[in-house]
Amino acid sequence: QVQLVESGGGLVQAGGSLRLSCRASTTISAFTMGWFRQAAGKQRELVANIGRDASSNYADTVKGRFTISRDNVKRTVYLQMNSLKPEDTAVYYCNAQEYYTKSLSWGQGTQVTVSS
């Protein structure tokens, strides 16, 4: 399994920005990388993911506000979050799925809190 370490969470006012980072313990070139989030009392949901070819997908709720990117040399995936809303408050988790084996790895999560 890949070890994933997230960072960059915190407390921000509505309308503000945060940039989350997720560093992997190994090369990520063979992985689809994703960001998920789980708000209190709710199920974990996909926020965005990015394929090996850098193609990306976004949840409708974050389209136009969030941008996912990857740097394979740094073994890191990023989530730039702009125009944050209180409903974006959640624990954000990084996820890696290996292309060939489909094995999944998760980070420990980072808290994002958006105040109104």
N, C-alpha and C positions, 0 to 999 in steps of 0.2 A: 504494500500500500504506500501511497504518497502521503507524506506529512505536509499539512497545509497550515500556515499561520497567517491569520488576518490581522490587520491593524488599520487605524484611521477613523474608527468610530468615535462618537462623542455626542455632546449636547450642542445643538445649534438652533437658532431662531428660524421660524418659518420664512421662506424666501432665501435662506442661506444655502451654502454649499459644503459638501464634504467629499473627500476622495478616499475610498477604501483601497487597500492593497492586500494581496494574498500571495505570499511567497511559498513556493513548493520546494520540497527537499530534493527533487530530482528534475531532470529536464521535462518540460511540459509540451514539447512539440508534437507528441503523439496523443495529446489529450484534448477533449472538449472541456473547456473551463466555464464555470457558471457561478452566478451569485443567486442565492435564495434568501428569503427572509421569513421570519416567523414572529408575528405580533402576539401579544399576550392573549391567550384564549383562542387563538386561530391556528389553522394548519400552515405548515411551511409551504411557501409558494415560490415559483420561479420568478426572478426579477429580470435576469438577462443571461444569455450564454454566448460563447464565442467559439467557433470551430477552429480546426487546425488551419483552415484557409482564411481565417480572420472574418468569416461571415458571422453575423450576429443576429440574435433574436431578442425581443424585448416584450415584457408584459405591457398590455395596453395602458395600464395605470402609470407607467414611467416613460413611455415613448415621448421623445422630444425633450426630456429633462435629464435622463441618465444616459451615460455612455460607457460601454464596456470596451476594454482594450487589453492587449497582451504584449508582453515582451519576453520572448522565448529565451533570449540570452540571459536575462535577469531572473528567469523562472518565475515571473510575477504576472498576475492579472490584476487589473485595476477596475474600479467602478467610480466614475466621476458622477456625483449626484448634485444637480443644480435645482434651483427653485423648489427646495424641499418643503414638504407639507407635513402637518402633524400626523396625518395618516401614513406617512413613511416610517413612523416610529416602529422599530422592531429590532430583533437580533438578526444580523446579516451573516450568512454562512457562505463560505467558499466551497466549491465542489469541483472535483476533477473526475472525468470519466475517460478511461483509457480506450482508444479507438478500437483496438483489436480484441482485447479481452472483455471489454465493457465493465471492468471493475470500477467501483465507485469509492472515492475518498472524500471525507468532509473535514473542514476546519472546525475549530472550537467555537467560532462565532464572535462577533463584535457588536456591541450595543450602539444603536443610533437612536437618539431621542431628539425630536423636533418639537420645540415649544411654540405655542400660538401667541 
